[in-house]
Amino acid sequence: MAGNPELQPFVEQGLRMKEIGEKLLKLIGGREVQPIYPCVGGFYYAPRRSALMQLSDELAWGSRPPDTACPGWPPCPPRLTTSYEFIALSHPEEYPMGKAG
């Protein structure tokens, strides 16, 4: 998608939304990926209001409805077509591809 000039604005918007999410998670969880402050039922502490206010413009941008965030985006992705068939294997008592070991 990034190589298609028509889709470049959508890629940039998606990356901006990802960056906003990472900033928010870092603020709440201590870091962007695999937060270190979560606990059962939430997080160990709430961020200061001043820290959240620094993100207010970005959070407002990220909370826009999708039709205004990505004008002209198709409502549904195209159907996936393949020249092969997907299957799933299962067995009630054994690993589906034979016994291990």
Residue frames as qw, qx, qy, qz and C-alpha x, y, z in Angstrom:
[[0.000, 0.884, 0.467, 0.000, 0.00, 0.00, 0.00],
 [0.329, -0.767, 0.059, 0.548, 2.79, 2.41, 0.84],
 [0.374, -0.160, 0.566, 0.717, 4.10, 2.19, -2.72],
 [0.170, 0.609, 0.678, 0.376, 0.75, 3.16, -4.24],
 [0.114, 0.124, -0.076, 0.983, 0.47, 6.97, -4.49],
 [0.453, -0.448, -0.390, -0.665, -3.35, 6.79, -4.28],
 [0.757, -0.482, -0.442, -0.011, -3.17, 4.93, -0.96],
 [0.480, 0.239, -0.399, 0.744, -0.29, 6.92, 0.56],
 [0.275, -0.481, 0.162, -0.817, -2.60, 9.28, 2.54],
 [0.850, -0.361, -0.174, -0.341, -4.32, 6.30, 4.15],
 [0.817, 0.030, -0.403, 0.412, -1.00, 4.71, 5.06],
 [0.213, 0.367, -0.322, 0.846, 0.13, 7.97, 6.65],
 [0.547, -0.465, 0.027, -0.696, -3.14, 8.29, 8.59],
 [0.923, -0.226, -0.304, -0.063, -2.83, 4.70, 9.79],
 [0.659, 0.143, -0.406, 0.617, 0.73, 5.27, 10.94],
 [0.087, -0.453, 0.222, -0.859, -0.33, 8.47, 12.72],
 [0.762, -0.420, -0.106, -0.481, -3.09, 6.58, 14.53],
 [0.890, -0.068, -0.375, 0.249, -0.59, 3.88, 15.52],
 [0.391, 0.317, -0.359, 0.786, 1.79, 6.53, 16.87],
 [0.405, -0.492, 0.102, -0.764, -0.99, 8.13, 18.93],
 [0.901, -0.303, -0.226, -0.214, -1.89, 4.74, 20.38],
 [0.770, 0.094, -0.397, 0.490, 1.72, 4.06, 21.26],
 [0.081, 0.438, -0.294, 0.846, 2.04, 7.44, 23.02],
 [0.647, -0.448, 0.001, -0.617, -1.10, 6.74, 25.04],
 [0.941, -0.166, -0.294, 0.030, 0.03, 3.24, 25.96],
 [0.564, 0.260, -0.411, 0.668, 3.43, 4.56, 27.01],
 [0.207, -0.488, 0.207, -0.822, 1.73, 7.15, 29.20],
 [0.798, -0.354, 0.025, -0.487, -0.52, 4.56, 30.87],
 [0.994, -0.091, -0.065, 0.003, 1.60, 1.43, 30.71],
 [0.572, -0.675, 0.339, 0.321, 5.17, 2.69, 30.92],
 [0.202, -0.365, 0.671, 0.613, 6.24, 1.80, 27.37],
 [0.510, 0.319, -0.305, -0.738, 4.77, 1.48, 23.87],
 [0.741, 0.120, -0.611, -0.252, 5.03, -2.28, 23.50],
 [0.699, -0.226, -0.648, 0.201, 4.39, -4.82, 26.24],
 [0.230, -0.765, 0.119, -0.590, 3.47, -2.33, 28.96],
 [0.452, 0.136, -0.744, 0.473, 5.06, -2.82, 32.38],
 [0.164, -0.125, 0.470, -0.858, 2.41, -1.20, 34.60],
 [0.643, -0.228, -0.396, -0.614, -0.74, -3.25, 33.97],
 [0.142, -0.123, 0.873, -0.449, -2.32, -5.22, 36.80],
 [0.038, -0.407, -0.907, -0.100, -5.47, -7.27, 37.20],
 [0.003, -0.793, -0.568, 0.220, -8.37, -4.92, 36.59],
 [0.196, 0.978, 0.075, 0.016, -6.41, -2.06, 35.05],
 [0.564, 0.535, -0.304, 0.550, -3.12, -0.30, 35.64],
 [0.582, -0.304, -0.489, 0.574, -1.09, 0.55, 38.75],
 [0.135, -0.515, -0.212, 0.820, -1.50, 4.29, 38.37],
 [0.395, 0.813, 0.423, 0.062, -3.36, 6.90, 36.36],
 [0.513, 0.258, 0.091, 0.814, -1.38, 9.43, 34.33],
 [0.105, -0.470, -0.283, 0.829, -1.40, 13.05, 35.41],
 [0.388, 0.790, 0.431, -0.199, -3.97, 15.30, 33.81],
 [0.056, 0.836, -0.303, -0.455, -1.23, 17.55, 32.40],
 [0.278, -0.278, 0.836, 0.384, 0.33, 14.57, 30.59],
 [0.393, 0.474, 0.786, 0.060, -3.02, 13.61, 29.07],
 [0.229, 0.880, 0.193, -0.370, -3.71, 17.21, 28.06],
 [0.125, -0.600, 0.566, 0.551, -0.49, 17.20, 26.02],
 [0.197, 0.042, 0.908, 0.368, -2.08, 14.46, 23.89],
 [0.375, 0.523, 0.549, -0.533, -5.53, 16.07, 23.65],
 [0.413, 0.610, -0.265, -0.623, -5.16, 17.37, 20.08],
 [0.191, 0.299, -0.892, -0.279, -3.85, 14.05, 18.84],
 [0.182, 0.218, 0.922, -0.263, -6.56, 12.10, 20.67],
 [0.439, 0.577, 0.276, -0.631, -9.21, 14.40, 19.18],
 [0.373, 0.514, -0.565, -0.527, -7.79, 13.77, 15.70],
 [0.110, 0.156, -0.979, -0.072, -7.74, 10.00, 16.29],
 [0.256, 0.309, 0.810, -0.428, -11.33, 9.90, 17.54],
 [0.408, 0.342, -0.207, -0.821, -12.86, 11.29, 14.34],
 [0.838, 0.246, 0.402, -0.276, -15.38, 9.06, 12.59],
 [0.628, -0.093, 0.618, 0.463, -13.77, 6.92, 9.86],
 [0.481, 0.700, 0.462, 0.255, -15.61, 8.68, 7.03],
 [0.056, 0.995, -0.072, 0.037, -13.92, 11.98, 7.90],
 [0.541, -0.630, 0.495, 0.257, -10.59, 10.39, 8.81],
 [0.363, -0.144, 0.781, 0.487, -10.33, 8.49, 5.52],
 [0.551, 0.541, 0.135, -0.621, -12.60, 10.09, 2.93],
 [0.622, 0.520, -0.437, -0.390, -13.20, 7.90, -0.09],
 [0.149, -0.323, 0.931, -0.088, -12.02, 4.71, 1.60],
 [0.540, -0.093, -0.684, -0.481, -14.01, 1.75, 0.24],
 [0.669, -0.427, 0.201, -0.574, -16.58, 0.45, 2.73],
 [0.938, -0.173, 0.293, -0.059, -15.46, -3.17, 2.34],
 [0.202, -0.567, 0.699, 0.385, -12.15, -4.69, 1.32],
 [0.645, 0.328, -0.507, -0.469, -12.14, -6.72, -1.89],
 [0.949, -0.172, 0.172, -0.198, -12.87, -10.43, -1.53],
 [0.266, -0.566, 0.756, 0.191, -9.86, -12.68, -1.30],
 [0.909, 0.335, -0.044, -0.242, -9.64, -15.04, -4.24],
 [0.321, -0.565, 0.747, 0.142, -7.13, -17.87, -4.41],
 [0.647, 0.327, -0.581, -0.370, -6.40, -20.74, -6.74],
 [0.378, 0.065, -0.895, 0.228, -6.32, -23.18, -3.81],
 [0.620, -0.572, -0.363, -0.397, -8.62, -24.26, -1.01],
 [0.106, -0.504, 0.627, -0.584, -7.99, -23.71, 2.71],
 [0.773, -0.279, -0.543, -0.173, -8.58, -26.70, 4.99],
 [0.321, -0.614, 0.530, -0.488, -8.31, -27.39, 8.71],
 [0.634, 0.043, -0.771, 0.024, -7.31, -30.70, 10.23],
 [0.452, -0.481, 0.433, -0.614, -8.59, -31.94, 13.54],
 [0.596, -0.047, -0.801, 0.005, -8.75, -35.14, 15.56],
 [0.595, -0.688, -0.158, -0.384, -10.65, -35.62, 18.80],
 [0.830, -0.544, 0.060, 0.104, -7.76, -37.30, 20.65],
 [0.768, -0.116, 0.231, 0.586, -4.53, -36.86, 18.70],
 [0.061, -0.617, 0.244, 0.746, -2.48, -34.15, 17.06],
 [0.717, 0.569, 0.188, -0.356, -3.96, -33.87, 13.53],
 [0.489, 0.714, -0.478, -0.151, -0.65, -34.40, 11.68],
 [0.820, 0.114, -0.542, 0.143, 0.31, -37.66, 13.42],
 [0.739, -0.637, -0.159, 0.152, 1.86, -38.52, 16.73],
 [0.092, 0.895, -0.383, 0.208, 4.72, -36.45, 18.03],
 [0.409, -0.604, 0.673, -0.122, 7.94, -38.15, 19.03]]
